[in-house]
Amino acid sequence: MSRVCTMCGKRPRTGNKISASDRHTKRRWLPNLQRVRVKTETGTRRIRVCTSCIRSGKVIKVISRMPVAPS
């Protein structure tokens, strides 16, 4: 499964890690993806969404409630 947000398309970025001696080696910055149950027009699905899309309200999360046993 790829590390891509299904809502905004955010994906890993690449660049250089620079040491104290100014050596350059390749590195990656990964997006903060979460697997979330989301309400869609066809029902509920589990998709990978970045946290910025969750916070901004682009996704409607489905909250599963556990039934409470009578005591």
N, C-alpha and C positions, 0 to 999 in steps of 0.2 A: 504494500500500500504506500502510495507516495505521500510526501509531507507537504500537501497543498491544502489550503483552506477552500472549502467548497463554496463559500459565500463570496469572498473577495479575491480569491486566487493568490493569496500571499504564499510565497514559496521560499526555500532557503536562499540566502545571499552568500556570496563568496568574497573573499578578500585576503589580506595578508596579516599574519601574526608577526609583529615586529618585536624582536628581543632587545635586551639592553645593549647588545653589541651590534644592533641594527641589521641582524639577519632577517630575511623575509621568508616565511614558510606559509603555505596555503592553509586557510581555515574556513569554516562555515558558521554562519549564524542561522540557527533553526527557528522557525516561528513557533510560538507557544500554542500548540494545537490540543484540543480536548475532544474526546468522543462524547457527543451530546445527543440525547433523544429529542427530536424536533418534530413539531406538528407541521405537516404539509397538507396540500389539498387532497392527496390520496390516502392519508393516514399518518401514522407516526413512523419515523425512520431514525436510524443512528447515523450521524454524519460527523466528519472531522471539521471543526470550526475553530478559528483562532479566538483568543480571549478578547481581542478588541471588537470583534463582531458580536460576541456574547454581551459585552458591556454596553455597546451602542444600541442594542435592541434590534439588530438585523435578523435575529433568530428568536423564535418563540419556543422556549423549552417546555417539555412535557414533564410535569412533576408526578411521579408515581407515589401514591399514598398507600401505606400499609393499612389494612383493615384492623381496627382495634377490637380485641376480643372482649366481650362483656364479662364483667367480674362480679 
